[in-house]
Amino acid sequence: MRIPPWIMCFVAAAQAADYTGPLRPQVHFSPPVNFMNDPNGLFYDDRSGTYHLYYQYNPSEPVAGNQHWGHATSPDLYHWTNQPIAISPAESDEYIFSGSAVVDADNTSGFFPDQEDGVVAIYTVDTPNKETQHIAYSRDGGYTFTKYAGNPVIDSASKDFRDPQVTWHHDTQRWVMAIAYAADRVIGFYTSSNLKEWEHASNFTQAGLPGVEFECPNLVEFSVNQAVAHKGKKHVLFISVNPGAPLGGSGTFYVVGDFNGTHFESETPHAPLYDFAKDNYAAQWFSGIPAGHPPVSIGWASNWDYTEEVPTGETEGWRSAATLPRTHTLTQVDGSWVVTHSPADGLAPVRGAQLGSWDLRSGNDGMTVDFSHVSSKAVYLAVAIEGINPLSPVGEVAFQISSSASGESLDGGLRLDQNRFWISRAGARLFTTQDHGNFTSEFRTEVSIENSSFSFSAVVDRSVFEVFLEDGSGSGTMSFFPTSPLDILDVSAGELEAGSRVSVDVWGLRGVWE
């Protein structure tokens, strides 16, 4: 068998990939070289226990363009093995855009007469004149794909018709596709019995939704309390927008409602943001997660406002990372539906030695931990505040993650008297708002302090920072670029209620590329 040259080039690049650079994340996935953006085709193969991550990939340059489907696999969502490119363009003016992948266990497509683990990828092909939907099938578990001879499975005359996400709808026993009519700001729903022939079922939009163009829809079913939801389930429609996100550039919001197999009905008058910072876009949910387990997602930890200009392209030859893998629940906070976020498996596959545990008391108190000896330069911080007076909360709990060499820092914290949580990357100086005006320095979100306690946790990983608030009811994702590695963590508690207590626990994280 003749191996295509692009596969040989990718294998050589993957083998030569350098994950040791000072800005290269150690517990977040990033491409071996060049440019990555949206995750695609996420699925879990329960027969082999393997998670598959495909992603928008330019194997030639550290900027967008020449879009392929890159591919990596993992047994635990953290330790990834780079695989050869999964799907490539057929022509020089063709791009393989975003999409999804499913295991066709019942062979509805007819591609897999003798197996139960056949995989079908559904994706957009972008050409100079239009965007159409194609499928490809894999008989080896998602490693290599054969393009369907009958493509496109959905034709169009539009340049703004993209990003199909396909799921199996058990009640109707049909495949369902959510897809973006991008410029019209509409999500379309199609159904199929065989993944080849698709029928348009309905369209969804509503007044007041943000953004100039819709992209990367994901329709996700959540289990919820039967006392507040019909049949103990709700559907959440996640929609990414670019440009025109509320924080600038690209971003994601979600709408909660019910889906009957053909139509989505929203019960969310104002669509909440998926993330209160600026670097979590186009999150996609894994198909194939076993029943009874929470939904799992991975997003793109960047923003189209500046992603092609951040310094890792010039200094280390790669651009963009994925978010941490996250598990999610759907709950109600103050009468409104909220999607929660938690690092998958509590970071167990990468959590290393505990660096310390501290109790900070009311008044003014603080702690410092030097993690320069942690080879990954990645740490996990968990903070719990107790003894808050919810009727009149006072004081602040703040953190700073700094460089002992340059003094650069990330900063953030909770202002209890203002019900506000904030994070800032202004102290990291390799890439700043002076380099790109849309590289916003600080992000903040309102928090609800209705009880006597509040908690948050965070992961700092060389150039990616993620924070999770109060049982995951909020998350903030932020890329940052210091000239020297961050290696000192300080947490302080000031002007708190008498008798209050702040517990701080810190762990080093083990790099997955070592």
Solvent accessible surface area in square Angstrom, and as a share of the most:
residue,aa,sasa,rsa
1,M,221,0.99
2,R,184,0.67
3,I,81,0.41
4,P,44,0.28
5,P,77,0.48
6,W,89,0.31
7,I,36,0.18
8,M,105,0.47
9,C,90,0.54
10,F,7,0.03
11,V,46,0.26
12,A,57,0.44
13,A,27,0.21
14,A,24,0.18
15,Q,148,0.66
16,A,81,0.63
17,A,20,0.16
18,D,87,0.45
19,Y,20,0.08
20,T,109,0.63
21,G,11,0.11
22,P,80,0.50
23,L,7,0.03
24,R,2,0.01
25,P,0,0.00
26,Q,6,0.03
27,V,3,0.02
28,H,2,0.01
29,F,5,0.02
30,S,0,0.00
31,P,0,0.00
32,P,0,0.00
33,V,41,0.23
34,N,23,0.12
35,F,0,0.00
36,M,3,0.01
37,N,9,0.04
38,D,10,0.05
39,P,7,0.04
40,N,0,0.00
41,G,0,0.00
42,L,3,0.01
43,F,1,0.00
44,Y,34,0.13
45,D,11,0.06
46,D,86,0.45
47,R,123,0.45
48,S,75,0.48
49,G,25,0.24
50,T,21,0.12
51,Y,37,0.14
52,H,1,0.01
53,L,2,0.01
54,Y,0,0.00
55,Y,1,0.00
56,Q,5,0.02
57,Y,1,0.00
58,N,3,0.01
59,P,36,0.23
60,S,73,0.47
61,E,95,0.43
62,P,38,0.24
63,V,48,0.28
64,A,34,0.26
65,G,16,0.15
66,N,55,0.28
67,Q,8,0.04
68,H,16,0.07
69,W,0,0.00
70,G,0,0.00
71,H,0,0.00
72,A,0,0.00
73,T,10,0.06
74,S,2,0.01
75,P,97,0.61
76,D,39,0.20
77,L,10,0.05
78,Y,1,0.00
79,H,69,0.31
80,W,17,0.06
81,T,81,0.47
82,N,28,0.14
83,Q,31,0.14
84,P,46,0.29
85,I,6,0.03
86,A,9,0.07
87,I,5,0.02
88,S,17,0.11
89,P,30,0.19
90,A,71,0.55
91,E,110,0.49
92,S,121,0.78
93,D,81,0.42
94,E,23,0.10
95,Y,74,0.28
96,I,0,0.00
97,F,45,0.19
98,S,6,0.04
99,G,1,0.01
100,S,6,0.04
101,A,1,0.01
102,V,5,0.03
103,V,33,0.19
104,D,1,0.00
105,A,42,0.32
106,D,119,0.62
107,N,42,0.22
108,T,39,0.23
109,S,4,0.02
110,G,48,0.46
111,F,17,0.07
112,F,2,0.01
113,P,98,0.62
114,D,138,0.72
115,Q,48,0.21
116,E,112,0.50
117,D,43,0.22
118,G,0,0.00
119,V,1,0.00
120,V,0,0.00
121,A,0,0.00
122,I,0,0.00
123,Y,1,0.00
124,T,0,0.00
125,V,6,0.04
126,D,14,0.07
127,T,36,0.21
128,P,82,0.52
129,N,122,0.63
130,K,69,0.29
131,E,3,0.01
132,T,9,0.05
133,Q,0,0.00
134,H,29,0.13
135,I,0,0.00
136,A,0,0.00
137,Y,35,0.13
138,S,1,0.01
139,R,137,0.50
140,D,69,0.36
141,G,8,0.08
142,G,0,0.00
143,Y,82,0.31
144,T,83,0.48
145,F,33,0.14
146,T,71,0.41
147,K,79,0.33
148,Y,53,0.20
149,A,109,0.84
150,G,41,0.39
151,N,34,0.17
152,P,50,0.32
153,V,21,0.12
154,I,16,0.08
155,D,85,0.44
156,S,25,0.16
157,A,103,0.80
158,S,43,0.28
159,K,80,0.34
160,D,40,0.21
161,F,6,0.03
162,R,22,0.08
163,D,8,0.04
164,P,1,0.00
165,Q,12,0.05
166,V,2,0.01
167,T,40,0.23
168,W,69,0.24
169,H,16,0.07
170,H,131,0.59
171,D,91,0.47
172,T,58,0.34
173,Q,109,0.48
174,R,69,0.25
175,W,14,0.05
176,V,2,0.01
177,M,0,0.00
178,A,1,0.01
179,I,0,0.00
180,A,0,0.00
181,Y,46,0.18
182,A,0,0.00
183,A,54,0.42
184,D,104,0.54
185,R,71,0.26
186,V,25,0.14
187,I,0,0.00
188,G,0,0.00
189,F,0,0.00
190,Y,23,0.09
191,T,9,0.05
192,S,0,0.00
193,S,60,0.39
194,N,28,0.14
195,L,0,0.00
196,K,51,0.22
197,E,120,0.54
198,W,29,0.10
199,E,110,0.49
200,H,93,0.41
201,A,29,0.23
202,S,11,0.07
203,N,87,0.44
204,F,18,0.07
205,T,65,0.38
206,Q,41,0.18
207,A,98,0.76
208,G,81,0.78
209,L,8,0.04
210,P,32,0.20
211,G,16,0.15
212,V,84,0.48
213,E,40,0.18
214,F,0,0.00
215,E,25,0.11
216,C,12,0.07
217,P,1,0.00
218,N,2,0.01
219,L,10,0.05
220,V,11,0.07
221,E,91,0.41
222,F,2,0.01
223,S,100,0.65
224,V,22,0.13
225,N,99,0.51
226,Q,139,0.62
227,A,91,0.71
228,V,75,0.43
229,A,9,0.07
230,H,133,0.59
231,K,131,0.56
232,G,9,0.09
233,K,47,0.20
234,K,11,0.05
235,H,11,0.05
236,V,0,0.00
237,L,0,0.00
238,F,3,0.01
239,I,0,0.00
240,S,1,0.01
241,V,0,0.00
242,N,32,0.16
243,P,69,0.43
244,G,36,0.34
245,A,9,0.07
246,P,75,0.47
247,L,70,0.35
248,G,25,0.24
249,G,10,0.09
250,S,4,0.02
251,G,12,0.12
252,T,7,0.04
253,F,1,0.00
254,Y,8,0.03
255,V,0,0.00
256,V,1,0.00
257,G,0,0.00
258,D,60,0.31
259,F,13,0.05
260,N,97,0.50
261,G,1,0.01
262,T,50,0.29
263,H,88,0.39
264,F,14,0.06
265,E,124,0.56
266,S,38,0.25
267,E,83,0.37
268,T,18,0.10
269,P,103,0.65
270,H,155,0.69
271,A,25,0.19
272,P,45,0.28
273,L,63,0.32
274,Y,6,0.02
275,D,10,0.05
276,F,22,0.09
277,A,6,0.04
278,K,9,0.04
279,D,0,0.00
280,N,8,0.04
281,Y,1,0.00
282,A,2,0.01
283,A,4,0.03
284,Q,13,0.06
285,W,15,0.05
286,F,15,0.06
287,S,27,0.17
288,G,46,0.44
289,I,37,0.19
290,P,54,0.34
291,A,107,0.83
292,G,87,0.84
293,H,116,0.52
294,P,58,0.37
295,P,25,0.15
296,V,9,0.05
297,S,1,0.01
298,I,3,0.01
299,G,2,0.02
300,W,1,0.00
301,A,4,0.03
302,S,8,0.05
303,N,0,0.00
304,W,70,0.25
305,D,34,0.17
306,Y,2,0.01
307,T,1,0.00
308,E,72,0.32
309,E,91,0.41
310,V,7,0.04
311,P,16,0.10
312,T,1,0.01
313,G,9,0.09
314,E,135,0.60
315,T,85,0.49
316,E,44,0.20
317,G,31,0.30
318,W,4,0.01
319,R,7,0.03
320,S,10,0.07
321,A,3,0.03
322,A,4,0.03
323,T,3,0.02
324,L,0,0.00
325,P,5,0.03
326,R,2,0.01
327,T,32,0.19
328,H,1,0.01
329,T,72,0.42
330,L,10,0.05
331,T,52,0.30
332,Q,76,0.34
333,V,54,0.31
334,D,98,0.51
335,G,64,0.62
336,S,66,0.42
337,W,28,0.10
338,V,25,0.15
339,V,3,0.02
340,T,12,0.07
341,H,4,0.02
342,S,48,0.31
343,P,16,0.10
344,A,3,0.02
345,D,99,0.51
346,G,38,0.36
347,L,1,0.00
348,A,58,0.45
349,P,26,0.16
350,V,0,0.00
351,R,71,0.26
352,G,20,0.19
353,A,77,0.60
354,Q,86,0.38
355,L,39,0.19
356,G,19,0.18
357,S,78,0.51
358,W,68,0.24
359,D,70,0.36
360,L,5,0.03
361,R,131,0.48
362,S,38,0.25
363,G,30,0.28
364,N,127,0.65
365,D,56,0.29
366,G,41,0.40
367,M,15,0.07
368,T,80,0.46
369,V,12,0.07
370,D,73,0.38
371,F,0,0.00
372,S,51,0.33
373,H,135,0.60
374,V,19,0.11
375,S,78,0.50
376,S,1,0.01
377,K,43,0.18
378,A,0,0.00
379,V,2,0.01
380,Y,26,0.10
381,L,4,0.02
382,A,27,0.21
383,V,2,0.01
384,A,35,0.27
385,I,1,0.00
386,E,81,0.36
387,G,37,0.35
388,I,9,0.05
389,N,54,0.28
390,P,50,0.32
391,L,169,0.84
392,S,63,0.41
393,P,23,0.14
394,V,60,0.34
395,G,3,0.03
396,E,43,0.19
397,V,0,0.00
398,A,22,0.17
399,F,6,0.03
400,Q,74,0.33
401,I,3,0.02
402,S,15,0.09
403,S,3,0.02
404,S,83,0.53
405,A,87,0.68
406,S,34,0.22
407,G,54,0.52
408,E,1,0.00
409,S,10,0.06
410,L,1,0.01
411,D,30,0.15
412,G,0,0.00
413,G,0,0.00
414,L,0,0.00
415,R,50,0.18
416,L,3,0.01
417,D,73,0.38
418,Q,97,0.43
419,N,62,0.32
420,R,46,0.17
421,F,0,0.00
422,W,44,0.16
423,I,0,0.00
424,S,11,0.07
425,R,4,0.02
426,A,62,0.48
427,G,23,0.22
428,A,1,0.01
429,R,134,0.49
430,L,64,0.32
431,F,12,0.05
432,T,26,0.15
433,T,43,0.25
434,Q,162,0.72
435,D,83,0.43
436,H,32,0.14
437,G,67,0.64
438,N,72,0.37
439,F,4,0.02
440,T,49,0.29
441,S,33,0.21
442,E,66,0.29
443,F,9,0.04
444,R,138,0.50
445,T,33,0.19
446,E,154,0.69
447,V,18,0.11
448,S,48,0.31
449,I,13,0.06
450,E,112,0.50
451,N,98,0.50
452,S,60,0.38
453,S,50,0.32
454,F,5,0.02
455,S,37,0.24
456,F,7,0.03
457,S,17,0.11
458,A,3,0.02
459,V,0,0.00
460,V,5,0.03
461,D,0,0.00
462,R,34,0.12
463,S,3,0.02
464,V,4,0.03
465,F,1,0.00
466,E,0,0.00
467,V,0,0.00
468,F,8,0.03
469,L,6,0.03
470,E,45,0.20
471,D,122,0.63
472,G,5,0.05
473,S,42,0.27
474,G,19,0.18
475,S,2,0.01
476,G,0,0.00
477,T,0,0.00
478,M,1,0.00
479,S,8,0.05
480,F,1,0.00
481,F,9,0.04
482,P,4,0.03
483,T,78,0.45
484,S,24,0.16
485,P,54,0.34
486,L,10,0.05
487,D,14,0.07
488,I,31,0.16
489,L,0,0.00
490,D,47,0.24
491,V,2,0.01
492,S,55,0.35
493,A,2,0.02
494,G,16,0.16
495,E,120,0.54
496,L,16,0.08
497,E,60,0.27
498,A,92,0.71
499,G,70,0.68
500,S,3,0.02
501,R,73,0.27
502,V,0,0.00
503,S,22,0.14
504,V,0,0.00
505,D,33,0.17
506,V,0,0.00
507,W,44,0.15
508,G,4,0.04
509,L,3,0.01
510,R,121,0.44
511,G,9,0.08
512,V,16,0.09
513,W,50,0.18
514,E,146,0.65
